[in-house]
Amino acid sequence: MARVGMRATAAYIYIRGEYVNEHKDLEKARKEAYEAGLLGKNSCGSGYDFDVHIHYGAGAYICGEETALLESLEGKQGKPRLKPPFPLMQGYMGLIRHFKPDLERRIMERVEKELLEAAA
C-alpha cells in the first residue's frame, strides 16, 4: 500500500553478505513473487510496475546508519556521509527532489482511493 501512496516503482532490500542461507531464501521468495505476478510489470494486476532489488553488502555494522547504507548501495565503502543533505531530503542516489512533509497523509489518501475503487 505504501508503494502506491508513494508512487514507488522499486524497493531495495539490503542484506549482510555473511547471511548465505538467508540470501537463498530471499532470492527464492523474490523469484516466486515475480512468477505469481506480485512483482514486476503490472504487479498484482494493479496497473503499476514494481521491482525489488536485493543488495548484498559487505556486512559492515556501520551500514545500519542511513548514510552509510546509501553509500554501500551506491557501490562505495559503507562509511557515514557528512550531513546535510539529509537522506530524507535527497534519497537514494539523489532521486528525491522535493520532500513533502504530508507524505503519510498522501499515502493514506491513495490507499483509501484504491480500496474504494476496488470495492466498486
C-alpha positions, 0 to 999 in steps of 0.5 A: 500500500505504501508503494502506491501512496508513494508512487514507488516503482522499486524497493531495495532490500539490503542484506549482510553478505555473511547471511548465505542461507538467508540470501537463498531464501530471499532470492527464492521468495523474490523469484516466486513473487515475480512468477505469481505476478506480485512483482514486476510489470503490472504487479498484482494486476494493479496497473503499476510496475514494481521491482525489488532489488536485493543488495548484498553488502559487505556486512559492515555494522556501520551500514545500519546508519542511513548514510552509510547504507546509501553509500554501500548501495551506491557501490562505495565503502559503507562509511557515514556521509557528512550531513546535510543533505539529509537522506530524507531530503535527497534519497537514494542516489539523489532521486528525491527532489522535493520532500513533502512533509504530508507524505503519510497523509498522501499515502493514506489518501491513495490507499483509501482511493484504491480500496474504494475503487476496488470495492466498486 
